[in-house]
């Protein structure tokens, strides 16, 4: 996997989580800034999906391709679902969903790296 791309995804995800957490204090609902950051995270995840599939096909590593692609696609689905949920929930719980998104994606990226390189240990 491309480490710089993974770091970008993790940084954007944590940024979404921190901004969403900052929205919790004054009880603000998600606005264009937070949704824009979530869309930027989604774009980075699309790039990661394409790069991941290209690397999987071109390098043919000895890994489970189905598991690897499932993680890539699963991560791609999280931001739109979280944004939809956050916009549909009128209480602070909607914003909490974006905080959870910001914390969950880095763990999935870590797991993706472990699938790609089983000898890699945290």
ZILIN-V692542 format. One line per field, one symbol per residue. ss: DSSP state (@ for helix, = for strand, . for the rest). phi: phi as a letter, one per 40 degrees, with the letter a starting at -180 (. if undefined). psi: psi as a letter, one per 20 degrees, with the letter a starting at -180 (. if undefined). Layout:
# ZILIN-V692542
ss=???
phi=???
psi=???
This chain:
# ZILIN-V692542
ss=..@@@@@@@@@@@@@@@@@@@@@@@......@@@@@@@@@@@@@@@@@@@@@@@@@@@@.....@@@@@@@@@@@@@@@@@@@@@@@@....@@@@@@@@@@@@@@@@@@@@@@@@......
phi=.ccccccccccccccdccccccccccgccdbccccccccccccccccccccccccccccfccbcccccccccccccccdcccccccccccccdcccccccdcccddccccccccccbcccbc
psi=roghgghgggggghggggghhhhhgjlqqpahgghghhhhggghhgghgggggghgghhlrmrohggghggghghhhgghggggghhioiaihghhhhghghhgghhhgghghhggnhipq.
